[in-house]
Amino acid sequence: MNVAKEIIKRAFDQGLIVLVDDGDGSKIAYGSLGEAWAAIEAVEEADVFVRMPGAENAEEWMKVIPHGVAEDETVCNCTADGWIDALHHDLIF
């Protein structure tokens, strides 16, 4: 299972906002897993943010490496002690 994809899927399932920064500093919100993953796959590594609707300043982050790593290593870093961190831990252990 691709851990990064699963986290993004669950974020969408819960109605959270998924934004991707492909390295130029701007965060672009995507409306589906397919759209977000296409943006992530277009780069070597991407910063992905998950935000509650209406909470501009409350977001969590994860660094995603879409190519050249095992599927359980696609998330190489994330906000500590948050929703992503807990889910990441559950998925890989």
Rosetta silent file (secondary structure, phi, psi, omega in degrees, C-alpha in Angstrom):
SEQUENCE: MNVAKEIIKRAFDQGLIVLVDDGDGSKIAYGSLGEAWAAIEAVEEADVFVRMPGAENAEEWMKVIPHGVAEDETVCNCTADGWIDALHHDLIF
SCORE:     score description
SCORE:     0.000 S_00000001
   1 L     0.000  133.047  176.301    0.000    0.000    0.000 S_00000001
   2 L   -77.677  109.914 -172.875    1.276    3.447   -0.913 S_00000001
   3 H   -63.331  -43.710  179.930    1.207    5.192    2.469 S_00000001
   4 H   -61.183  -45.449  178.712    1.156    8.756    1.111 S_00000001
   5 H   -60.761  -41.401 -179.141   -1.754    7.951   -1.224 S_00000001
   6 H   -64.996  -40.816  178.030   -3.678    6.299    1.609 S_00000001
   7 H   -63.472  -44.497  179.478   -3.234    9.332    3.880 S_00000001
   8 H   -64.476  -42.233  177.787   -4.410   11.662    1.108 S_00000001
   9 H   -58.185  -46.669 -179.077   -7.378    9.376    0.340 S_00000001
  10 H   -66.855  -33.339  175.887   -8.433    9.382    3.989 S_00000001
  11 H   -62.270  -47.511  177.364   -8.075   13.157    4.153 S_00000001
  12 H   -62.115  -42.111  179.598  -10.468   13.516    1.206 S_00000001
  13 H   -58.998  -31.007 -179.430  -12.814   10.920    2.743 S_00000001
  14 L   -91.466    4.648  177.599  -13.001   13.073    5.895 S_00000001
  15 L    78.833   18.594  178.927  -13.723   16.247    3.941 S_00000001
  16 L   -82.735  161.424  179.416  -10.322   17.806    4.585 S_00000001
  17 E   -94.885  130.936  178.847   -8.598   20.123    2.112 S_00000001
  18 E  -111.750  125.080  179.489   -5.459   18.771    0.415 S_00000001
  19 E  -121.483  144.626 -179.802   -2.919   21.245   -0.933 S_00000001
  20 E  -125.599  131.379  171.607    0.292   20.476   -2.822 S_00000001
  21 E  -108.628  112.839 -176.236    3.381   22.682   -3.147 S_00000001
  22 L   -87.209   13.590  175.604    5.429   21.312   -6.014 S_00000001
  23 L   116.196   -9.387 -179.448    8.473   23.357   -5.051 S_00000001
  24 L   -95.560    1.152  176.156    7.661   26.855   -6.234 S_00000001
  25 L    94.998  -10.465  178.741    6.240   27.975   -2.880 S_00000001
  26 L  -100.198  140.415  179.301    2.577   28.172   -3.828 S_00000001
  27 L   -98.564  126.098  179.730    0.036   25.755   -2.375 S_00000001
  28 E  -113.394  126.850  178.434   -2.589   24.500   -4.794 S_00000001
  29 E   -81.580  138.141  178.299   -5.763   22.842   -3.486 S_00000001
  30 E  -119.033  151.566 -174.228   -6.928   19.740   -5.329 S_00000001
  31 L   -97.684   -4.509 -179.214  -10.403   18.226   -5.369 S_00000001
  32 L  -153.011  162.398  176.543   -9.571   14.549   -5.665 S_00000001
  33 H   -59.768  -43.751 -178.707   -6.918   11.971   -4.923 S_00000001
  34 H   -59.711  -45.317  179.057   -6.221   11.554   -8.641 S_00000001
  35 H   -64.860  -45.899 -179.247   -5.603   15.261   -9.200 S_00000001
  36 H   -63.612  -44.012 -177.544   -3.436   15.622   -6.094 S_00000001
  37 H   -67.513  -35.103  176.789   -1.407   12.505   -6.884 S_00000001
  38 H   -61.420  -41.193  177.932   -0.811   13.634  -10.486 S_00000001
  39 H   -65.881  -39.477  179.945    0.682   16.885   -9.152 S_00000001
  40 H   -67.389  -43.283 -178.331    2.829   14.954   -6.661 S_00000001
  41 H   -66.645  -19.179 -178.140    4.067   12.481   -9.285 S_00000001
  42 L   -75.480   -8.352 -177.918    5.196   15.344  -11.522 S_00000001
  43 L  -128.415  167.203  178.224    8.040   16.210   -9.107 S_00000001
  44 L   -72.443  -37.715  174.847   10.811   14.380   -7.237 S_00000001
  45 L  -151.007  149.415 -175.929    9.378   15.377   -3.863 S_00000001
  46 E  -135.478  144.951  170.341    6.385   17.427   -2.817 S_00000001
  47 E   -90.453  124.093 -179.017    5.183   19.215    0.281 S_00000001
  48 E  -116.945  133.620 -178.355    1.593   18.166    0.939 S_00000001
  49 E  -119.575  141.964  176.570   -0.643   20.011    3.391 S_00000001
  50 E  -121.118  129.420 -173.878   -3.913   18.881    4.940 S_00000001
  51 E  -134.418  142.847  171.906   -6.256   21.533    6.311 S_00000001
  52 L   -71.999  141.157  176.080   -9.647   21.601    7.978 S_00000001
  53 L   -56.435  132.903  178.585  -12.182   23.610    5.941 S_00000001
  54 L    81.087    3.396 -177.629  -12.253   27.206    7.194 S_00000001
  55 L  -119.091   72.403 -175.636   -9.020   26.841    9.188 S_00000001
  56 L   -55.473  -35.564 -174.873   -6.390   28.600    7.055 S_00000001
  57 L   -95.829   -0.384 -179.020   -3.760   28.629    9.806 S_00000001
  58 L  -113.470   92.415  179.440   -4.338   25.100   11.086 S_00000001
  59 E  -139.018  156.980  175.936   -2.736   22.663    8.716 S_00000001
  60 E  -113.134  157.521 -173.405   -0.474   19.656    8.864 S_00000001
  61 E  -127.425  148.839  168.215    2.379   18.885    6.497 S_00000001
  62 E  -145.520  144.172  175.260    4.068   15.844    5.023 S_00000001
  63 E   -93.405  124.026 -176.687    6.990   15.466    2.619 S_00000001
  64 E  -115.003  130.586  174.543    6.121   12.956   -0.096 S_00000001
  65 L  -112.885  104.238 -172.596    8.603   11.151   -2.325 S_00000001
  66 L   -81.670  -14.761 -174.357    6.542    9.540   -5.102 S_00000001
  67 L  -128.643  146.201  169.295    9.321    7.735   -7.009 S_00000001
  68 L    78.522   11.626  177.085   12.187    5.394   -6.225 S_00000001
  69 L  -131.277  161.761  175.495   11.206    4.351   -2.699 S_00000001
  70 L   -63.757  152.278 -176.716    9.183    1.514   -1.206 S_00000001
  71 H   -60.256  -27.439  178.486    5.454    2.250   -0.912 S_00000001
  72 H   -85.460    2.760  177.979    5.683    2.364    2.881 S_00000001
  73 H  -115.554   13.953 -177.791    8.431    5.016    2.620 S_00000001
  74 L   -69.352  -22.643  173.087    6.605    7.545    0.423 S_00000001
  75 E  -100.917  112.960 -175.800    6.099    9.811    3.448 S_00000001
  76 E  -101.729  -11.503  177.866    9.589   10.756    4.624 S_00000001
  77 E  -165.396  155.642  177.783    8.647   13.459    7.166 S_00000001
  78 E  -162.748  168.842  176.046    5.533   15.074    8.630 S_00000001
  79 L   -57.550  128.502 -178.131    4.180   17.368   11.332 S_00000001
  80 L   -71.328  141.922  172.035    4.921   15.689   14.665 S_00000001
  81 L    61.796   24.446  177.949    2.086   14.452   16.889 S_00000001
  82 L  -108.634 -169.562 -179.453   -0.694   15.389   14.491 S_00000001
  83 H   -60.993  -46.765 -179.703   -3.339   13.538   12.520 S_00000001
  84 H   -61.827  -45.942 -178.329   -0.932   12.686    9.678 S_00000001
  85 H   -59.403  -45.287 -179.717    1.760   11.462   12.088 S_00000001
  86 H   -65.220  -44.610  179.500   -0.669    9.173   13.939 S_00000001
  87 H   -66.080  -42.374  177.645   -2.145    7.770   10.721 S_00000001
  88 H   -56.730  -46.462  179.325    1.325    7.330    9.215 S_00000001
  89 H   -60.763  -46.282  179.791    2.392    5.357   12.283 S_00000001
  90 H   -61.287  -37.313 -176.093   -0.742    3.169   12.141 S_00000001
  91 H   -75.811  -30.621 -176.421   -0.231    2.415    8.450 S_00000001
  92 H   -96.433  -12.829  179.859    3.431    1.416    8.617 S_00000001
  93 L  -114.158    0.000    0.000    3.379   -0.589   11.867 S_00000001
